[in-house]
Amino acid sequence: MTTNDSPVLRVAGRPVGRYVTRPELPARLSPRPCLHPVTTLAGTAVTELSPADHPHHLGVGVAVPDVEGHNFWGGRTYVRDRGPTELDDHGAQRHTSFQLRDPGGFVEQLRWVASGSELLRERRTVAATELTDSAWALDFTFSLTNVTSGPLSIGSPATNGRPGAAYGGFFWRARKERDAPHVFTPDREGEPEVHGTRADWLALRGSRWTLVFTGATDATRRDPWFVRTAEYPGVGSSLASEERLPIEPGDTVVRRVVTVVADGRLGRGEAAALVRKAVSR
């Protein structure tokens, strides 16, 4: 599953994540670079790769179910008036090069390719920084540029007719445990209340760990949160929640999500304080 070209992120000398640049996966899973495993500073894993319930969930990365009709999410495609359908429409994200690489992070170039053509070119910047002796932050920025001669648009199952399924963008598949994790924002809690809302930050709390996600740009903060806890533990941003997101030729869409990775079960006050510290760096 990994190659020699798989950087390891380190915080205070401790490994906290491995980046898989060339995952060996079948086309129907939409192969793409991803971070897995990601751990807390104490070594608790907080990601999963190709779990049995959703084999196309690949740790931490960027996944989009509809780029001008091409599936960069993996698995079945939601088709209006038909539902989830097996189609031969999968694209792949291909690692091109690292422009910068050190133990604290990297800057990467990727190509989004489908049906033999490059649709998007991505610049991805990932950085890991220490916050406390029990928490660190993963700073993840992706920039998608339309390299075709015509307009493209990004969609989701929601824009294709499936309410409540506006996934697509940054996505973190968390560790599945016996009990579902608890999810909360500054003023809401529970999956039904949090899913699809916009909030300054969102926390996912497991048995011995807490992840706190925040959009670190104005555009990112406008994206609703996609949340699952009961079916599986996952959190992502929604690039196309109510309508398709257009990208004209040569234009670029940029999003930045900072995630606090903490040992222990944080409360609202602790989560908010760590988010403030993470984004101020």
Backbone bond lengths (Angstrom), bond angles and torsions (degrees), N, CA, C in turn:
res aa  C-N    CA-C-N  psi(-1)  N-CA   C-N-CA  omega(-1)  CA-C   N-CA-C  phi
1 M - - - 1.463 - - 1.519 111.27 -
2 T 1.324 118.79 -25.42 1.447 121.11 -179.71 1.520 110.40 -114.86
3 T 1.301 116.48 163.46 1.455 122.60 175.17 1.516 107.53 -122.70
4 N 1.331 115.67 178.42 1.456 118.90 177.27 1.517 111.62 -67.48
5 D 1.337 115.95 -17.96 1.459 121.18 -179.31 1.528 110.14 -94.37
6 S 1.325 115.68 55.10 1.466 121.67 -177.84 1.524 108.64 -125.01
7 P 1.324 118.19 93.48 1.461 120.73 -176.98 1.529 112.47 -61.87
8 V 1.313 114.91 146.18 1.457 122.01 174.36 1.521 108.53 -108.70
9 L 1.339 116.77 122.78 1.458 121.34 176.05 1.520 109.42 -79.81
10 R 1.315 115.97 138.03 1.465 121.06 179.61 1.519 110.45 -129.96
11 V 1.313 114.95 141.99 1.458 122.56 175.37 1.519 107.44 -127.85
12 A 1.321 116.12 123.67 1.467 121.26 -177.00 1.520 110.75 52.43
13 G 1.323 116.38 37.72 1.452 121.93 177.76 1.512 115.27 81.84
14 R 1.331 117.92 -5.81 1.464 121.41 -178.18 1.520 111.00 -99.72
15 P 1.330 118.53 134.49 1.465 119.73 177.21 1.524 110.65 -69.77
16 V 1.329 116.11 132.32 1.470 120.53 -179.06 1.531 112.31 -126.77
17 G 1.333 117.67 -4.86 1.451 118.72 179.84 1.513 112.03 -173.13
18 R 1.315 116.00 144.36 1.470 121.46 173.54 1.517 108.40 -115.28
19 Y 1.323 115.40 135.42 1.463 121.24 179.64 1.524 108.84 -103.30
20 V 1.313 115.75 119.20 1.461 121.79 -178.93 1.525 107.88 -95.55
21 T 1.322 117.22 111.24 1.461 120.35 -174.99 1.530 112.43 -82.56
22 R 1.326 117.47 -33.63 1.464 120.42 -175.23 1.528 110.44 -131.94
23 P 1.317 117.91 72.93 1.468 120.01 179.88 1.528 110.89 -64.98
24 E 1.322 115.44 135.84 1.457 120.58 179.78 1.526 108.64 -89.94
25 L 1.330 115.51 91.76 1.449 121.80 -174.10 1.522 110.23 -132.12
26 P 1.332 117.55 152.80 1.467 119.68 175.39 1.523 111.04 -66.20
27 A 1.332 115.80 155.85 1.462 121.20 -175.26 1.518 112.26 -58.10
28 R 1.342 119.22 -33.17 1.461 121.41 -175.67 1.532 112.48 -68.67
29 L 1.337 117.31 -10.45 1.461 120.39 176.69 1.527 111.60 -96.74
30 S 1.335 117.16 5.86 1.469 121.98 179.39 1.532 110.89 51.21
31 P 1.333 117.78 71.21 1.471 121.13 -176.46 1.527 112.15 -52.76
32 R 1.323 115.68 137.81 1.465 120.10 -178.11 1.529 109.34 -161.11
33 P 1.334 117.81 147.39 1.456 120.27 175.29 1.529 110.79 -59.58
34 C 1.335 115.46 147.38 1.463 119.39 -177.70 1.521 110.01 -158.02
35 L 1.312 114.35 162.55 1.466 121.86 174.32 1.524 109.34 -97.12
36 H 1.317 116.56 121.16 1.463 122.76 174.47 1.526 108.88 -172.52
37 P 1.341 117.79 134.24 1.459 125.79 -4.42 1.525 111.76 -79.69
38 V 1.325 115.23 150.52 1.462 122.28 167.99 1.519 106.62 -108.91
39 T 1.331 117.03 137.05 1.457 121.00 -177.11 1.526 111.30 -131.20
40 T 1.320 115.03 162.90 1.457 121.00 169.48 1.524 108.20 -74.62
41 L 1.316 116.82 173.51 1.466 120.06 178.29 1.527 111.92 -64.62
42 A 1.328 116.57 -25.28 1.465 120.33 177.74 1.528 111.85 -83.79
43 G 1.332 117.45 -5.60 1.455 121.17 176.38 1.509 115.95 98.82
44 T 1.323 118.87 8.74 1.466 121.61 178.50 1.525 110.01 -78.25
45 A 1.329 117.13 125.70 1.464 121.39 -179.99 1.525 110.44 -70.20
46 V 1.334 116.49 137.21 1.465 121.07 -179.26 1.534 111.59 -128.93
47 T 1.325 116.95 18.24 1.469 121.70 174.69 1.515 109.55 -135.33
48 E 1.348 114.63 163.56 1.464 121.36 171.30 1.518 108.51 -133.84
49 L 1.331 115.66 151.91 1.453 122.79 178.88 1.514 109.36 -122.68
50 S 1.321 116.81 122.46 1.468 123.17 178.93 1.527 112.39 49.09
51 P 1.327 118.60 54.85 1.470 120.26 177.52 1.525 110.52 -66.32
52 A 1.322 116.07 158.94 1.465 120.82 -176.30 1.525 112.25 -59.95
53 D 1.344 117.16 -33.97 1.467 118.74 -176.90 1.528 112.61 -72.58
54 H 1.338 117.27 -30.66 1.470 121.99 179.00 1.534 107.65 -147.49
55 P 1.325 118.75 85.46 1.474 120.89 -176.30 1.526 113.91 -59.18
56 H 1.341 117.76 -20.45 1.458 120.47 -178.76 1.528 112.88 -87.77
57 H 1.329 118.79 2.77 1.462 121.82 173.03 1.524 108.48 -82.76
58 L 1.324 116.08 118.96 1.465 120.98 -172.61 1.520 111.21 -122.34
59 G 1.323 117.38 82.21 1.458 121.52 174.40 1.510 113.33 51.76
60 V 1.342 115.94 -124.04 1.472 122.53 -179.97 1.520 108.75 -115.90
61 G 1.322 116.72 130.47 1.452 119.69 178.46 1.508 111.64 -177.89
62 V 1.322 114.76 -155.78 1.460 122.03 178.50 1.519 107.09 -120.46
63 A 1.311 116.95 125.65 1.466 121.69 -179.51 1.523 108.60 -139.85
64 V 1.329 116.36 132.70 1.463 121.79 -176.95 1.524 108.54 -132.91
65 P 1.337 118.55 122.98 1.464 120.71 -174.98 1.518 115.12 -76.13
66 D 1.345 117.54 -14.47 1.463 118.93 -175.76 1.527 110.08 -151.01
67 V 1.324 115.65 102.47 1.462 121.33 170.27 1.523 106.41 -115.04
68 E 1.320 114.93 98.07 1.469 121.02 -178.18 1.532 111.24 51.61
69 G 1.362 114.77 42.84 1.451 120.72 176.49 1.515 115.42 87.80
70 H 1.335 117.79 2.87 1.461 121.33 178.47 1.530 110.05 -108.00
71 N 1.322 116.73 138.93 1.458 123.43 -173.92 1.532 110.36 -93.48
72 F 1.312 116.86 111.40 1.462 122.73 175.13 1.535 110.36 -110.81
73 W 1.320 116.25 23.74 1.467 122.79 177.18 1.517 110.83 -107.32
74 G 1.320 115.71 -38.55 1.458 121.38 -178.29 1.517 111.66 101.22
75 G 1.327 116.06 160.45 1.449 120.66 -179.97 1.514 112.07 76.82
76 R 1.328 115.29 -157.13 1.459 120.01 -177.43 1.532 111.72 -74.88
77 T 1.317 115.13 155.10 1.456 122.49 179.06 1.525 109.12 -103.97
78 Y 1.328 116.92 133.34 1.461 119.28 177.53 1.521 109.09 -79.59
79 V 1.326 115.84 121.19 1.462 122.36 -179.67 1.521 108.37 -112.55
80 R 1.314 116.32 129.29 1.461 121.32 -179.87 1.536 110.53 -55.34
81 D 1.319 115.13 132.25 1.474 124.09 178.76 1.530 113.73 69.72
82 R 1.338 117.47 3.42 1.470 120.44 176.01 1.519 111.92 -123.61
83 G 1.332 117.48 -29.73 1.451 121.19 -177.18 1.518 111.62 89.28
84 P 1.360 117.63 -167.96 1.467 121.41 -179.95 1.528 110.75 -60.37
85 T 1.329 116.13 126.14 1.454 121.35 -172.24 1.526 110.16 -135.82
86 E 1.319 116.47 136.47 1.463 121.07 174.88 1.527 108.73 -73.73
87 L 1.329 116.65 117.58 1.460 121.73 180.00 1.528 110.06 -131.42
88 D 1.308 115.28 154.66 1.454 120.50 174.79 1.527 108.35 -92.60
89 D 1.328 115.55 67.82 1.463 120.67 -173.06 1.527 112.58 -129.65
90 H 1.320 116.78 19.69 1.459 119.91 -171.21 1.528 112.82 -84.10
91 G 1.319 113.90 136.89 1.448 120.82 173.53 1.517 110.50 -102.38
92 A 1.326 116.21 179.95 1.459 121.67 179.27 1.521 109.52 -142.40
93 Q 1.326 115.77 144.53 1.462 121.66 172.63 1.521 107.27 -96.85
94 R 1.311 116.60 123.20 1.465 120.86 -175.16 1.518 111.31 -112.80
95 H 1.306 114.95 121.32 1.464 121.19 176.17 1.522 108.88 -63.18
96 T 1.339 115.50 130.46 1.465 120.61 177.76 1.518 111.61 -103.13
97 S 1.343 115.85 -53.38 1.461 118.91 -177.49 1.516 109.77 -166.54
98 F 1.327 114.64 163.70 1.459 121.63 168.61 1.519 107.95 -102.23
99 Q 1.315 116.36 126.84 1.462 120.30 174.56 1.517 111.30 -86.40
100 L 1.313 115.08 -24.53 1.461 122.23 177.09 1.513 106.99 -151.15
101 R 1.329 115.68 143.10 1.468 119.08 -179.60 1.523 109.23 -158.03
102 D 1.333 116.04 122.75 1.457 121.14 174.12 1.528 107.50 -150.97
103 P 1.333 119.39 176.17 1.471 120.02 -176.11 1.516 114.21 -59.91
104 G 1.326 117.73 -21.88 1.456 120.56 -178.69 1.507 114.82 -91.11
105 G 1.344 117.69 -2.07 1.455 118.59 179.26 1.509 112.97 154.89
106 F 1.345 115.68 -166.38 1.460 120.44 -177.38 1.521 110.57 -163.02
107 V 1.322 114.66 162.91 1.460 123.23 169.51 1.521 106.41 -122.08
108 E 1.326 116.12 125.81 1.460 121.37 -171.11 1.529 110.89 -126.26
109 Q 1.321 115.87 148.62 1.456 122.71 171.48 1.531 108.57 -109.03
110 L 1.348 116.83 135.17 1.459 122.02 179.18 1.521 110.02 -133.99
111 R 1.332 115.33 157.15 1.457 122.58 174.55 1.523 108.47 -118.99
112 W 1.328 117.56 131.15 1.455 122.84 175.28 1.525 107.39 -97.90
113 V 1.330 116.11 111.69 1.457 122.00 -171.12 1.521 110.56 -120.76
114 A 1.339 116.79 137.10 1.464 122.34 175.40 1.521 108.87 -147.95
115 S 1.318 116.24 139.54 1.471 122.31 179.64 1.523 111.84 52.69
116 G 1.339 115.40 36.94 1.457 120.32 176.52 1.513 115.86 79.50
117 S 1.339 117.96 3.09 1.461 120.86 -178.36 1.523 111.06 -122.46
118 E 1.316 115.81 145.21 1.464 121.30 174.96 1.525 108.98 -84.37
119 L 1.322 115.96 124.09 1.458 121.06 179.56 1.522 112.05 -99.03
120 L 1.317 115.44 -46.16 1.459 121.74 -176.12 1.516 109.95 -129.77
121 R 1.306 114.91 148.61 1.460 120.55 170.14 1.527 106.67 -117.18
122 E 1.316 115.69 131.72 1.465 119.66 -175.06 1.519 111.55 -116.22
123 R 1.318 115.09 140.33 1.466 122.80 167.30 1.519 105.88 -111.12
124 R 1.312 117.66 120.68 1.464 123.21 -176.60 1.519 109.68 -118.41
125 T 1.330 115.96 128.03 1.464 121.60 179.35 1.519 108.80 -120.72
126 V 1.322 115.66 124.59 1.461 121.64 -177.80 1.522 109.01 -128.66
127 A 1.333 116.18 131.11 1.461 120.77 179.49 1.521 110.30 -139.20
128 A 1.327 116.02 140.93 1.467 122.61 178.33 1.522 108.61 -117.33
129 T 1.345 116.53 128.04 1.455 120.68 -178.94 1.525 110.81 -134.79
130 E 1.321 115.79 147.49 1.471 121.53 178.64 1.520 109.59 -78.72
131 L 1.335 116.14 137.26 1.464 121.71 175.22 1.519 111.04 -107.60
132 T 1.336 116.31 -50.16 1.465 123.18 177.37 1.533 106.74 -143.47
133 D 1.313 116.49 -174.47 1.471 118.43 177.82 1.526 112.47 -75.93
134 S 1.354 117.22 -1.84 1.461 119.98 178.19 1.527 112.79 -132.53
135 A 1.331 117.60 11.83 1.467 120.18 -179.06 1.518 110.75 -150.38
136 W 1.324 115.58 144.34 1.459 121.54 174.37 1.526 108.56 -138.88
137 A 1.324 116.41 168.31 1.461 120.98 -176.99 1.519 111.05 -122.26
138 L 1.328 115.74 137.17 1.452 122.96 173.28 1.525 107.93 -105.87
139 D 1.315 116.65 114.28 1.460 123.44 -178.87 1.527 107.50 -100.82
140 F 1.340 117.47 115.10 1.460 122.93 -170.09 1.533 109.17 -126.18
141 T 1.334 116.67 113.61 1.456 122.20 178.37 1.518 109.76 -119.97
142 F 1.335 116.79 134.20 1.469 119.31 173.82 1.521 109.74 -131.05
143 S 1.340 114.79 139.85 1.460 122.65 179.83 1.521 107.81 -124.11
144 L 1.336 116.82 120.15 1.456 122.65 -177.22 1.526 109.76 -109.42
145 T 1.340 116.50 119.99 1.456 122.03 -178.82 1.525 110.37 -112.36
146 N 1.304 116.11 130.07 1.459 121.90 176.45 1.528 108.79 -73.84
147 V 1.344 116.76 113.19 1.472 120.86 -177.81 1.527 111.29 -104.11
148 T 1.324 117.95 10.77 1.459 120.68 176.87 1.536 109.88 -89.53
149 S 1.309 115.74 175.26 1.462 120.37 -179.53 1.522 112.88 -88.98
150 G 1.336 116.60 -3.76 1.461 120.48 -179.11 1.510 111.89 -129.45
151 P 1.327 117.24 172.96 1.474 120.15 179.20 1.523 111.40 -69.76
152 L 1.335 115.08 147.04 1.458 123.17 172.49 1.519 108.20 -120.05
153 S 1.321 115.92 161.21 1.460 118.64 170.95 1.518 109.36 -143.28
154 I 1.322 114.34 148.63 1.464 122.86 178.10 1.516 108.42 -102.23
155 G 1.327 116.12 132.33 1.452 121.40 178.30 1.511 111.44 -125.80
156 S 1.317 115.61 -176.42 1.463 122.47 179.53 1.521 107.71 -148.10
157 P 1.323 118.44 168.10 1.462 118.69 172.71 1.529 112.24 -54.59
158 A 1.333 117.28 -33.35 1.471 119.94 179.42 1.523 110.96 -63.72
159 T 1.333 117.51 -44.52 1.463 119.22 179.82 1.523 111.11 -73.22
160 N 1.327 116.68 -14.92 1.465 121.13 177.66 1.525 112.88 -99.38
161 G 1.356 116.32 10.10 1.456 119.00 171.80 1.509 117.55 113.08
162 R 1.337 118.66 5.62 1.467 121.19 179.45 1.529 109.53 -110.91
163 P 1.318 119.00 98.90 1.467 121.47 -177.23 1.526 111.88 -59.55
164 G 1.336 115.71 142.45 1.457 121.28 175.25 1.511 114.96 80.36
165 A 1.331 117.66 5.00 1.470 120.47 -176.91 1.524 110.10 -121.29
166 A 1.316 116.36 55.35 1.467 120.89 -177.02 1.520 111.72 -90.12
167 Y 1.328 116.89 41.65 1.461 118.01 -179.24 1.524 110.57 -77.80
168 G 1.322 114.51 155.37 1.452 121.30 179.90 1.507 111.66 138.69
169 G 1.353 116.51 116.41 1.457 123.51 -176.40 1.517 108.30 137.55
170 F 1.323 116.75 -143.77 1.466 120.78 172.23 1.526 108.61 -62.49
171 F 1.345 116.61 135.47 1.466 119.35 179.18 1.524 110.24 -145.92
172 W 1.338 114.33 135.75 1.469 121.95 179.77 1.523 108.15 -122.08
173 R 1.335 116.58 111.45 1.458 120.66 173.66 1.518 107.52 -88.40
174 A 1.324 116.05 111.24 1.455 121.64 -174.71 1.531 111.41 -86.29
175 R 1.297 114.28 171.31 1.467 122.40 -178.89 1.529 110.33 -70.49
176 K 1.320 115.59 130.45 1.459 120.25 177.75 1.519 109.40 -88.54
177 E 1.319 115.87 129.01 1.457 122.06 -179.22 1.523 109.83 -121.74
178 R 1.305 117.37 179.50 1.467 120.67 -178.94 1.519 111.38 -59.63
179 D 1.327 115.94 -43.75 1.461 121.00 178.07 1.520 109.93 -104.05
180 A 1.320 116.41 143.83 1.464 120.89 178.03 1.526 109.87 -65.03
181 P 1.327 117.78 145.27 1.464 119.77 178.24 1.522 111.15 -71.24
182 H 1.317 114.74 162.65 1.465 121.10 177.35 1.524 108.28 -97.49
183 V 1.319 117.01 137.99 1.455 121.01 179.75 1.526 109.64 -120.81
184 F 1.342 115.90 139.47 1.457 119.72 179.42 1.525 110.36 -155.81
185 T 1.332 114.98 157.43 1.465 123.47 175.70 1.531 107.03 -121.66
186 P 1.325 118.82 -174.16 1.468 118.27 178.60 1.524 114.01 -57.66
187 D 1.352 118.14 -27.56 1.462 118.73 -175.91 1.529 114.95 -135.40
188 R 1.325 117.71 9.64 1.470 120.48 179.39 1.518 109.51 -140.25
189 E 1.343 114.94 162.01 1.454 118.81 174.45 1.514 109.97 -152.43
190 G 1.337 114.57 152.95 1.452 121.22 -178.81 1.523 111.78 91.91
191 E 1.333 116.49 143.81 1.461 120.71 -177.31 1.525 114.16 -55.04
192 P 1.353 119.93 -46.83 1.464 118.72 -178.23 1.525 113.65 -60.21
193 E 1.344 117.18 -33.26 1.462 121.01 -177.92 1.529 112.83 -83.01
194 V 1.331 116.71 -28.45 1.465 120.72 -172.16 1.527 112.23 -94.86
195 H 1.317 117.16 -37.63 1.463 121.02 -176.03 1.528 111.41 -57.90
196 G 1.336 115.66 130.91 1.457 120.92 177.18 1.513 115.52 81.87
197 T 1.330 117.37 2.39 1.463 120.16 179.94 1.527 110.19 -96.31
198 R 1.309 115.26 165.06 1.462 122.26 172.76 1.524 107.51 -104.72
199 A 1.310 116.21 130.97 1.464 120.19 -178.68 1.522 108.68 -149.27
200 D 1.335 115.75 151.50 1.466 120.32 -179.88 1.517 111.10 -60.00
201 W 1.323 116.40 -36.33 1.456 120.64 175.59 1.516 109.88 -153.01
202 L 1.308 115.25 161.89 1.464 122.42 -179.26 1.523 108.04 -140.76
203 A 1.328 117.02 132.21 1.464 121.65 -178.59 1.527 111.07 -113.40
204 L 1.317 115.68 137.91 1.459 123.61 174.71 1.524 106.21 -118.40
205 R 1.352 116.69 118.15 1.466 120.67 -171.52 1.521 110.17 -117.52
206 G 1.338 115.53 120.80 1.449 121.46 178.15 1.514 112.15 -99.85
207 S 1.322 115.84 -158.18 1.463 119.82 -175.32 1.519 112.80 -71.10
208 R 1.345 116.42 -35.56 1.472 120.32 -177.19 1.523 112.01 -137.34
209 W 1.305 117.35 16.25 1.460 121.09 -174.24 1.526 110.53 -150.42
210 T 1.331 114.83 159.64 1.463 121.15 175.38 1.525 108.63 -141.31
211 L 1.323 115.72 134.66 1.463 122.54 172.57 1.527 107.46 -112.09
212 V 1.325 116.51 132.67 1.465 120.53 178.53 1.526 107.97 -124.84
213 F 1.328 116.81 116.95 1.461 123.39 -175.16 1.526 109.78 -103.43
214 T 1.331 115.63 140.59 1.458 119.37 175.05 1.519 110.05 -144.86
215 G 1.327 116.32 139.50 1.449 120.87 172.12 1.513 109.47 -78.69
216 A 1.336 116.89 128.44 1.460 120.14 -171.55 1.527 113.16 -105.54
217 T 1.337 117.98 11.64 1.466 121.99 172.28 1.524 107.84 -136.22
218 D 1.324 116.17 163.79 1.461 119.62 179.59 1.522 111.25 -60.51
219 A 1.338 116.90 -43.52 1.463 120.29 -179.52 1.520 111.25 -63.31
220 T 1.319 116.89 -40.71 1.467 120.18 -179.90 1.518 110.85 -66.53
221 R 1.323 117.05 -38.31 1.469 120.03 179.99 1.525 112.59 -67.37
222 R 1.326 116.97 -21.44 1.460 119.51 177.41 1.528 112.39 -78.27
223 D 1.316 117.73 -16.64 1.464 120.67 179.16 1.525 110.20 -76.81
224 P 1.321 118.50 130.37 1.475 119.79 174.82 1.529 110.59 -66.68
225 W 1.319 115.46 159.07 1.456 121.13 176.34 1.532 109.99 -87.62
226 F 1.309 114.73 135.88 1.463 121.11 170.67 1.527 106.83 -99.66
227 V 1.340 117.12 125.69 1.469 121.04 -172.29 1.526 110.48 -134.70
228 R 1.320 115.53 135.10 1.453 122.03 169.23 1.531 108.57 -134.02
229 T 1.323 116.44 133.00 1.468 121.14 174.10 1.517 111.37 -130.19
230 A 1.331 118.54 -42.18 1.462 121.96 -175.49 1.527 111.69 -70.00
231 E 1.330 116.91 -49.26 1.470 120.84 -178.37 1.520 111.55 -74.63
232 Y 1.315 115.90 -44.19 1.461 123.72 177.57 1.524 106.80 -163.85
233 P 1.332 119.43 160.40 1.463 120.28 179.66 1.527 111.21 -91.87
234 G 1.320 116.33 113.89 1.454 120.04 178.74 1.510 111.48 -157.56
235 V 1.334 116.07 146.84 1.462 122.09 178.75 1.523 108.63 -138.17
236 G 1.322 115.35 136.32 1.456 119.46 176.81 1.512 111.13 -151.99
237 S 1.325 115.00 174.73 1.451 121.21 174.38 1.514 108.96 -100.06
238 S 1.320 116.96 160.20 1.457 122.08 -176.48 1.522 109.94 -116.27
239 L 1.333 116.81 101.49 1.457 120.51 178.73 1.523 111.85 -69.14
240 A 1.336 116.15 -31.88 1.471 120.47 -177.26 1.518 108.39 -131.36
241 S 1.323 116.50 84.75 1.464 119.89 -174.65 1.520 112.63 -89.22
242 E 1.330 117.32 -44.30 1.459 121.29 -176.91 1.520 112.72 -116.69
243 E 1.320 116.58 -26.75 1.455 120.55 177.82 1.521 109.00 -148.50
244 R 1.318 116.54 161.66 1.448 121.26 -178.20 1.532 110.72 -64.92
245 L 1.327 115.62 148.33 1.458 121.76 179.71 1.526 108.82 -99.07
246 P 1.337 118.43 110.45 1.469 120.10 -177.81 1.527 112.03 -80.82
247 I 1.331 115.74 146.07 1.464 121.70 173.45 1.530 107.08 -133.46
248 E 1.318 116.25 111.14 1.461 120.51 179.85 1.531 110.56 -74.34
249 P 1.329 117.59 159.79 1.478 119.81 179.53 1.531 111.30 -53.88
250 G 1.319 115.41 128.84 1.461 120.88 -179.93 1.510 115.10 83.71
251 D 1.331 118.01 -12.23 1.465 120.75 179.61 1.534 110.83 -80.24
252 T 1.335 114.84 160.06 1.468 121.18 -175.70 1.522 110.38 -131.44
253 V 1.317 115.85 135.92 1.463 123.67 172.82 1.522 107.73 -104.98
254 V 1.342 116.54 128.52 1.465 121.33 -177.11 1.525 109.77 -122.69
255 R 1.325 116.33 133.94 1.452 122.19 174.15 1.533 109.50 -136.42
256 R 1.349 115.28 146.77 1.474 120.65 179.27 1.520 108.90 -137.06
257 V 1.325 116.14 122.75 1.457 122.33 177.48 1.527 108.30 -121.73
258 V 1.311 116.51 128.64 1.469 122.25 175.28 1.525 107.87 -108.47
259 T 1.331 116.19 130.28 1.461 121.49 -177.55 1.518 110.65 -121.26
260 V 1.319 116.12 123.52 1.461 121.65 172.76 1.529 108.04 -82.44
261 V 1.322 116.27 128.60 1.468 122.47 178.46 1.524 106.89 -113.77
262 A 1.325 116.68 108.26 1.468 120.53 -170.97 1.517 112.29 -123.79
263 D 1.313 115.32 144.03 1.459 120.82 167.41 1.521 108.65 -76.22
264 G 1.335 116.35 146.02 1.450 120.50 176.75 1.516 113.21 89.75
265 R 1.306 115.37 175.10 1.464 123.04 -177.00 1.536 108.67 -104.80
266 L 1.313 116.00 101.40 1.463 120.86 -175.71 1.520 111.93 -80.39
267 G 1.334 115.33 149.19 1.450 122.09 170.57 1.522 109.88 -95.74
268 R 1.336 116.51 -179.23 1.467 120.68 -177.16 1.529 112.66 -59.55
269 G 1.315 116.26 -45.97 1.455 119.24 -177.95 1.515 112.46 -62.38
270 E 1.336 116.90 -44.10 1.462 120.86 179.34 1.523 110.89 -65.33
271 A 1.337 116.53 -41.58 1.463 120.33 179.80 1.524 110.70 -62.27
272 A 1.329 116.49 -46.27 1.460 120.42 -178.67 1.524 111.68 -62.63
273 A 1.334 116.66 -40.51 1.465 120.55 -179.11 1.522 111.21 -65.33
274 L 1.325 117.16 -40.59 1.461 120.20 -179.73 1.523 111.28 -70.27
275 V 1.317 117.40 -35.83 1.466 119.98 176.30 1.527 110.16 -62.17
276 R 1.318 115.91 -46.50 1.478 118.93 178.78 1.523 111.14 -58.20
277 K 1.300 116.71 -40.85 1.457 120.41 -179.81 1.523 110.99 -68.18
278 A 1.328 116.11 -38.85 1.472 120.27 -177.68 1.517 112.23 -66.55
279 V 1.333 117.68 -43.29 1.471 119.74 -175.27 1.526 112.49 -81.76
280 S 1.330 117.56 -14.19 1.461 119.74 -179.62 1.510 112.07 -85.49
281 R 1.317 117.97 -7.12 1.464 120.91 -177.89 1.524 111.49 -77.77
